Amino acid sequence: MDSDFFLIQKMKNGDDSAIESFVRKYYPKIFQYCLLHIRDRGDAEDLTQETFLKFFQSFEQYQHRGKCSAFLYAIASNACKDYYRKVREQYVEEVPEKAEEDQDMGSAEIRMAVENAVARLPEELKETAILFFFQGLKQREIAKLLDIKLSLVKYRVTRAKKLLGEYLGERRIHNGTF
């Protein structure tokens, strides 16, 4: 039995400390997932809270079959998709400011460059890349979560890696850091 199983049992028995432990365990990963999709801290926090709210609203029907994280990622994914549907016409992709040609990119600039590169990926590659590179899920877990074949996950990871390399390479060339 995994630790989530016992945590779920305690939560179903009304143990408030188990609920707090559950949220503490998964909040950072779900928040990072939402932040990589939405790229706005406040909205990502709202979507993370919405994810946990929806989880606990359907908690009585929840059947633990492995990892809670897969179920939470599915809820978060739907919340992000709903968010994009609501603001699609208002959404304008952020363009990073060019760094000075003689200045090395600091960690904030690198993070912004990576976030912008991820944002440029086609949606199906973006989802797979976020789950694999940033959330640390295994390819089999991603296949199960997205309900696709493992071979397709492997293709998407490889394709995302290639495109991210190209996008980040463009960034270096434009900023004169090559």
C-alpha angles and dihedrals in degrees: 000000000000126000091252091062092059091042091052091049091051091048091050087053090056100257105160093193089058090054090051091048091050093052092046090050097051106024097085094051095045091046091051090048092052092043092054089052100041102027093206116104097211095047091045090054090049092050092047090053090046089052093055092043091054090046093054093042089059094034096111090060094043113118113196109228104160123308124023088202092072091055092046092049090051091052091045091048091054091046090053092048090050090049091053092047090054097048102027095116091048097043114107117178112244116242115210119235113249114255119230110275093235095045124089115231111258123215093270091053092046091050091049091048091051092046091050091048091051090048090056093057118104109262097254091049092044092055093049093044093051093049094045106036102029105026096038097228117159118244092249090053091050091050091052094044094049093036093233134123120277090237090059091051090051090050092049093048091050092045093047091049090052094047094045089052090051094046093047090045089054089052091054093048093049092048094047094241095125 
